[in-house]
Amino acid sequence: MDSTELTALLTPEGLRLLDEIGPILSTDDVARTVSRLRKDGHAPDLVSAVVGQARLRAKAQPKFGAFADRMLFTRAGLEQATRLGVAAQHAGRVRRAGIGTIADLGCGIGGDALGFAGLGIRVRAIDADDVTAAIAAYNLAPFGDAVTVAHGRAEDADLDGVDAVWLDPARRTAGHSETSRVRPEDYSPALDWAFELAARIPTGIKLGPGLDRGLIPADAEAQWVSADGSTVKLVLWSGALARDGVRRAALVLRGEAAWELTAPADAEDEAVRELGAFVHEPDGAVIRARLIGDVARLLDAGMLAPQIAYLTSDAALTSPFVASFRVREVLPADPKPLAKALRDRGIGRLEIKKRGVDIDPARFRTALKLRGDESATLILTRVDGKRRAILADRVAAGSAEAGG
């Protein structure tokens, strides 16, 4: 979105049209709505802005739920925005630390600020892009003077009277639609500046989950976050926002539920053991936090192979920190004999997972030529240095079989 489209949208006519048409779910709906609005005599800039926003509101539902129906977005801003449930988790930590006012530097469209303000924390938000700052001001307007939004650089922000900082360094190219990854040294503001700030004032720094671990300050709490199966971010906490004795944490969110594993350092892996009755795949946040060994001990499990993030056990236990699979049998890993074995078992629906093997799951699935009404999971990995295909059934989370 450019400033011309935003100006057209932020008018009584633009906002009324946006509310009238509601979220647009498909490209066919886009074409029909554009035709109808143009036929009704609305200006092209206004139609483009309204229809674009209606489409983004539909895409925003998974992150913002019902709140999306009254928010404005840019494409890049929505992509980078924190999910509301995750923002609420961060806001809860900030409130428990006794923070009254927080500066949100690089606020984007205001997703994190929504979480802070929703828990009664005063927010000073700032963003380096004028259009994004204007959209954040609109999204945060219901909180009145408890939230202020300004256009400016994080490095120039006035932090007088601020108790803590939330910082989201830009990790993508400028603009509102096209996004591409940049190197850590290209972050804006620079990570060195962010880490120096975090040494002076309690700070949460939102980063990509794949950040080079060598860049993490030794005195920071590093918390990896996954939401509904996707590892979405790394947050580095400092000062009063970091927990005593915690340097590694994996926060796992599924819907409204949350579980967390914490440790003072990377966990030592358990020893490798023979394939047992179950295979467990650690959550991505657990893997990133290098707490696989702690999860293995919770499950009375061991590593299936060195340096491969699969665990195995005989105990009928699972946890929110893993996906668990009951082993049926080990089959040949080559497509031709494996295809015959799967056909003999009537397996036509197959979930394919792989670690430690150079296999394209999509091409491998095509080669299997699946037929049948049964379903299963196929785990392709290395065991005893050899490629193996483990046929298994996914254990439902919280099932009695899995021990809850």
N, C-alpha and C positions, 0 to 999 in steps of 0.2 A: 504494500500500500504506500502511495506517495502522499505528500501533503495536500495535493489537489483533491484526491479521493477522500481523504480524511475530512477536509473542510466541507465537502459535499455531504458526507455522512453525518457529521455533527451539526445537523440542522433539525428543526422539528419535523420537516418532511422526511428527511432521511431516516431518522430514528423511528418515526411512525411506520414507514414502509418496512423497515427491518423487523419490527415487532409483528406486523401484519402477516408477512410471508412465513415467518418461523424458520427453523433450521431446514436446510436443503440437504437431502440425503444422497441424491444420485445425479449423474451428469445429465440424464434426461430431464430431471426436475429443473436443473440449471437452465437448459435450453428453453423449456416451457415458460419459466419465470421471466427470463430476459425478454422473450417475445411479448409476454403479456404487459410487462412494465413499459417497454418501448411503445407498444400499441396505445397504452394509456397516456403517452406523451411525456414521460419522464426523461430527463436529460441523460445522455450516455454515461457521463462521469458518475452520476448518481446511481444509475442502474448497475454499473460495474462495481461500485463500492458496496451497495446493499447486497447484491447477489454474492459477492465474494465473502462478505461477513456472514451471511446466512449459511454458506457452505462451511466456513471455519467454525461456526457455532456447533454445527453437527459433529465435526471432527473433534471438538473440544469436550464432548460429553464424557468420554472415558476419564479425562483428567479432572474435570470440574463439575460433573453431574449437572444438577439443575441450575447451578450458578452460571453455567455457560450461556444460558438463555438471556442473560442481561449484560454479558461482557462483550468487549471488543477485542480483536486479535490482529496480529500480523501472522503470516505463515511461519516465518522463522521464530517469532516470539512464542507461538503456540508449541512449536516443536521443542523449544528449549525450556519451556515453562515447567516448574515443579508441579507434580500432581497435588491436588488439594489435600489428600490424605497424608502424603509425605510432608507437605508444608505444615500440617497440623502437628505431626510428630516433632518437627524441629521447633515449632512455636512452643510446644509443651516443655521442651528442654529449656528454652530461653526463659519462660515464665518461672519454672522451678528454680532457676538460678537467681531469681529476684530482679530481673532486668525490667526497668520501667519504660525506657526509650531505646530504640534500636535504629541505627542507620542502615538502610538497605541500599547498598552501592552496586549499581548495575541491576536495577529492579526489574528490567524487562517489562512485561505486560502486567506485573504485579501479583503473580501467583504466590510467592513467599510472603509478601506483605499482607495478603489476604489472611494467611494463617496467623501472622503476628497480631494484626489488628483484631481478628476474631476472638483472640484470647485477652483483649484489653491492653495490649502493649502498644504504646505510641510509636509511630513509624515516621522516619524521615527518609523518603525514597528519592533516588536520583538515577537518571539514565543518560548516557552520552548521546543518544539519538533522540531528536526532537519529536518525531512521530511516535516512537515507542513511549516516550515520557507522557505525551498527551493521552495515549491510550491507557496507560497505567493510571493517570489522574481520573479518567472516566471510570475505570473499573473499581477504583478505591473511593470514589466520591461518597458512597453510602456511609462511610465512617467519619464524615465531617472533618473537623479540625484535629481529630486524633491522628490523621495521616496527612502529611504534606508530600507533594511530588514536585521535583524540579528537574530541569534539563541541565546537565553538566557532567563533568568528569569526576570519577571517583577520587582521583588524586587531589582534587580541589575542594572536596566536600568539607563543610564546617562541622566538626565533631564536638564542639563545645556543648556540654550538657547531655551527651550521648553516653549510655551505659555499656553498649555493646555494638558490634558491627556484624552485619550479614553481607558477604561479598560474593558476587558471581562474576568472576573475570570472563570477558568475552573470549570464546574459543573458536569463533567462526568468522568468516568474512563479513564485512559490513553489508547492510541491506535488509530487506524485509521478506525476501522470497527465496533466494538461492543461498544454500548453506554448504560449507565445505570445511573439513577438519584443518586445523592449523597445528603447528608444533608448539610444545609447551613454552618455548622461549618467545613465542609470538602472542602470548596471552596479553590482554589489556584489561586492567592494569597488569604490569609485569608481576610474575609470581614473587620475585625478590621483594618488590614493594609490598605485596600482600602479606608475605611472611613477616616483614618488619613491622607492619601495622599490627599483626596478630600478637607480636611480642609485647606490644604496648597497651592493648585494650582487648578485652574478651571478644573473640571473633569466631564466626563460622564461615568457612570458605567452601563454596560449592564447586566441585571439580568433576571432570569426567572419571568414570571408574577405572579406566585404563592408565591413569597417570603413573609415570615412572616412580616406583616406590622409593628410589634413591633421592627423590626431591622432597619427600615428606620430612618436616622438621622433627627432630628426636623427641621434643617435648610436647608434640601435638597428639591429640586423640584422633585417630583415623577411623572413620565409620563408613563402611560401604553399605549401600542401601539397595535392596531389590524390592520391586513391586509387581505382584502377580506374575512372578517368574522371570522378569527382566531386571538385570542389574542396571540401575538407572543413574547412580551417582556415587561419588566419594565426597564426604564432608570432613574437613579438618577443623577441629575445635581447639580453642586455646583459652587460657585464663580460667575464669569462673565457669565458662561453658564446657570445659573439659572435665571429665570425671576422674577423681583420684584413683590412681592405680590402673587406669584403662588406657591402653595405647592402640588396641585393635578391637574393632567391633563390627559385627555383621547384623544389620537390622533387616528382618524379613517381613514384608507386608503382603497380606492376601486379603483383598477386600477391606473390611474394617478391622481385621485381626492383625496383631503385631507380635513378633517374637524377636528377642535379641540375644546374641552370644557375645560376650566380652572377655578380654584377656589382657594381661600386662604386656604381652609381646606375641610375636608369631608362635603358633603352637607347633610342637614337634610332632611329626607324622608317626602313626603307629606302624608296626612292622608289616611287611607283606605276608599274606596268608593264602592258603588255597581257596579256590572258589567254594563258597558255601551255599546255603539255601536262598540267600538274598544278595542282591546287588543294590547299593545305595549311591545315588548321584548327588553330591553336595550342591546346595544352592549357590548361584553365582557369587553372591555377597560373601558367603563362607569361603569360597575358593579365593576370591580377591583378598580377603582379610587374612588368608593363610591360617585358618582355624580348623582345617580338615581333621587334624589329629584330635582336637577336643571333641568334635562331633563323633569321630570313630570311637572314642572312649565312652561317650554317652550311649552308643549303640552296641557296645561290646563287639566292635568290628575291627577289621584291619584293612590295609591297602590291598587292592586287587593286583596292582603292579606298581613298581617305583615310578614316581613322577607323573602318574596318571590319576586324575581325580575321580576314581571310582573306589568305593569301599565294598567289602563283602563280609557277611556274617551268617551265623546259623540261628541267632536269636530272632524271634518274631517281634522285632521292635522297629519303629520308625520315629521320625520327629519332623517338626516344621522346617528343619534345616536341610532336609534331603528329600529327594523323590526316591521311593523304594520300589523294588521289583522282585517278585518271587521267581526264582530260576526254575525253568522247566527242564532244559537240557542244553548241552553244548553241541552245535552243529558245524559242519564245514563252513569256512568263511568264503570259499570260492562261489561265485554266483550260480554256476550250473548245478552242482550237487545241492546247494542250498535251496535253489528254486524248486527242485524235485521234492526235497524234504518238506518244504512249506506247502506245496500242492497236496502231498500225501496227507498232511494234517488239516487241509481245508482252510488254510489261512489266506484270506484275501484282503484283510485290512491290517497294515503293519506300521507301527511307529518305529522309526529307525533312529538310533542314537549312536554316536561314535566319539571316541577319544583315543588318541595315540596311534591312529591309523590314517593313511593318506587315501581316503575314499570320499567320493562325491555321493552323498546319500541319494540325491535325485537320480543320478545315472545308475546307481546301484539298484534302486527300486525298479527302474525300467527294465533292467536286465533280469530281475526276478520273475516278471510276468505273473503277478499274483492273481490267484483265482480262489474263490471260496467265501464262505459266510463267517468264518471264525476270525478273531482278532488277537493280536499279540504285540509284544515289543521285542525288537531285535537290537541287542547291544553289541556293537562292533568295537573291539579293543584288542590289546595285547595282553596275553597271560603267559608267563614263563618265556617271554621273548618271542612268542608266536602269535600270529593273528588269529583271533577267535570270534565266533558268532554265538552269542548267548541268547537263547530264546527264553523270554520271560513274560510275566504278567505284571502290569503296574498295580501296586498296592494302594488302595484308596486312602487318602490322608485321614487319620483318626479312626481307621477301621479296627474292629476288635482283633482281627487276625494279626494286625501289626502292633498290637499292644498299646494303641492310642497314641 
